[in-house]
Amino acid sequence: MREIICTGCNNSLFISEEHFHSSEVVFDCSSCGSAIKQNENGQWLVFAETELENECQSTLESIDLKCLQCNSTDIVKNVRAVDRSHSNSINDLKLEVYENPNALFFKGVYEGRLKANICVDCGFVMWNISVIEARSLKRHQNKNIKR
């Protein structure tokens, strides 16, 4: 096991020797939730959320997705899911996690915007949210579990 230090909060993380030498691995700091990745110089640093989001988005766009229902590779990727309110305003569809779900007020709501990949051959919809938002939801849900 090798120790790395989160540059966001100075928390120690222990990782396997195999992962220590991989530039492809991204870790979440268990203390502050920052994404930590090895740079080209071999240093483990907090990886800026926008850089991680861009890397994940470009990876998603380069992957040949397959429909989970019919195995087709003809997929419309990254479609925005919207909701129209009574006044016809447009809002993104969202998933919510509550930091304190038992509270009557001030539940601590954290959201992730839904996107979709749609199979052109059968119409099956595969929902997803960004990696950054998924990690944020997990971090806040874990705060609720620890209570």
N, C-alpha and C positions, 0 to 999 in steps of 0.2 A: 504494500500500500504506500502511496505517496501523498504528501500533504500539499494542498494548494491553499492560498489565502484569498478570500474575496476582497477585491480592492474597493468594493462599495461599503463594507462594514467591518473588515478585518476578521471575519469569522473563518475558522479553519475547516477545510473539507478534506476528506480522505478518499482517494480514488485508486483504482487498480493501476498497476504498472502499464498494462495494455492501453488503458484509456489515457494515461498520462502522456503518452507519446503520440496520441492521435489528434490531428488538427481539426477533425470533423466533429468531435464530441462537444456538446454544449451541456453544462451543468447548471442547475438552479441552486442558488445559495439557500440553505434551509433557514437562515436567519432573516435575510432581507429580501429574498426572492429574486435577486438580480441574476441575469443570465451571465455565465462565466465561460469564456472560450479562449483557447490558446491562439495567440497571434502568430504571424509569420516568423517572429524572432524567438518563439518558444515560451513567451511569457503568458501567464494566465491572467486575463483582465476581464473586467465587467464589459460585456459585449453590448453596445448601445442598442436599445430596443428597435430603433429604426433600421439599423444594419441587420439585425436578426430577422425582422419582418421582411425586409427586402430579400434576404437570402432565402427565407422560407417560401416567399411568393415566387421567386424565380425557380426554385426547386419544384414547386407545385406546377408551374407552367411547363416545365421541361419533362415532367413525368407523364408517361402514357397511361392515363387513368382507364380503368375498365369498369363497366357497369356491374354492380353487384347482383343485378337480377338477370341480365341476358349476356354478360361478358363482352358487349360491344365496346369498341374503343372510340366511337364517334360521340364525343362528350363536349357539351358547351360548359366551359369552366368559369368559375368565379362570378356567378350571377348574383346581383344584389336582390335580396328579399325585402320587400317593403310592405308597410301597412298604411292604409289611408284612413285618417281619422274622420270624424263627422264633418269637419270643415274642409275636407278634401286635402289636408296637408299630408305630406309623405314623410314617414318615419321608417327607419330600419327595423326589421324584426330582430328581437334580442332574446337571449337567455339570461336569467338572473340567478344569482347566488346571494343568500343573505348571511351576513356575518353573525347576526343575532336573530334567528327566525322566530323565536318565542316572544320577542318584544312586541308590545302593542303598537308603539311608534318607534321611529329611528332604528329600523332593522339593519341598516348598513347594507344597502343594495349595491351590488356590483354586477355589471352587465358585459355581455359579449355579443357583438353583432353577427347575425347569421348570414352566411353566403351559401350558395348552392352550386353543385355541378349536376348537369342534367343530361341524361342519356337521350340522344336524338332518335334512336331506334325504338325504345320502349317507353320513354317518358319518365323513367325512374329518377327520383331526385335524391341526391346525396348531399346532406347538410354538413357544413363545417364552420368553424370560427378560426380566427387567426391564432397562431401559436402564442403570441404575447397575451391576448385576451384569455386564452385557455389557461395559461399559467397563472394569470391574475385571479381567475375564478377559483382555481385549485387552492391558491395561497389563502384566499379569503374564506373559502369553505373549510380549509384545515384549521383556521383560527376558531371557527364555530365548533369543530369537533373536539378541539383541545379544552373547551370550557367545561 
